Amino acid sequence: MNSFMCFIVRRLTITFIISFLINIYTNRKKYYESIVLRKPKKPPKSSEVWEYSWIIVINGVEQQFVSCDRCKKLLIYRQRDGTTSMAKHKRACYGSLTTSNGCVDNQSNVTEYYASSKCSEIPKRIKEKVKLTCTEFTALDCRAFELVPGEDFLKIVHTISDAGRCFSHLARVNVNESFFYVYDALTDVINKNLVESLAAIDKDLLEELCIFIKLFDQAINQLSDENKPTIHQVIPILQLLINHCEITLDDSDGLKDVKHFV
């Protein structure tokens, strides 16, 4: 490990010294007999990158470094590795020069940052997916179909759509996380008097309502069984739920109101 670190330090030191000498050589136009920049003797199938690079020669010995003809940056070159790194640097270096000289083919237009006034046509695949989602939302959860075109439901859809548009160029957004965040912030949004009213709800009443609703959940799961027919169970389960909604003397006032509403 120590020998490897010494090798790295030695190589960086040599690179710094050579770069410093090249800058003196090119910028001040002084000639040093010990350092020479020269083009290689190109064979017939030589790479074109040598037209934009110089070989570093010190005391008549070619070094494992080449200098870019434009930016004078030093690049490590070994014959066994080829000219791949030199080609990449050439594309980056001379590509930026072309762009700075007025090549704006890849530049974004101003109009790309404004929303189009034309209505985008929604693909049929997305329409079918929305239709299926709305159907499952109403049918599987036993909700009224009139809920979907309702004003409040459309407001939720538009709000989620606007939030998704803000992150359209970023990673995917989990909508469930946004709901959890809003839930934690409800105390800052809801009116203070309403929060106190909600906090005053009797815990026993909530437990009583959960027990009351549990039978409805069991009925839905039983009738939604896809492995066996359930049509013959509809009438018995319906009668069971009707009997379950009958008001008894032990019911609290809140539960009586719920049963009366159902």
KAZIGI-V644502 format. One record per run of one state. SS is the DSSP state (h for helix, s for strand, l for the rest). FROM is the first residue (numbers start at 1). LEN is the number of residues. If there is no record, write none. Layout:
BEGIN
ss:SS from:FROM len:LEN
ss:SS from:FROM len:LEN
END
This chain:
BEGIN
ss:l from:1 len:1
ss:h from:2 len:26
ss:l from:28 len:7
ss:s from:35 len:4
ss:l from:39 len:9
ss:h from:48 len:5
ss:s from:53 len:6
ss:l from:59 len:2
ss:s from:61 len:8
ss:l from:69 len:5
ss:s from:74 len:3
ss:l from:77 len:2
ss:h from:79 len:3
ss:l from:82 len:2
ss:h from:84 len:17
ss:l from:101 len:9
ss:h from:110 len:4
ss:l from:114 len:10
ss:h from:124 len:16
ss:l from:140 len:5
ss:h from:145 len:3
ss:l from:148 len:3
ss:h from:151 len:16
ss:l from:167 len:8
ss:h from:175 len:10
ss:l from:185 len:1
ss:h from:186 len:4
ss:l from:190 len:2
ss:h from:192 len:8
ss:l from:200 len:3
ss:h from:203 len:21
ss:l from:224 len:7
ss:h from:231 len:14
ss:l from:245 len:8
ss:h from:253 len:9
ss:l from:262 len:1
END
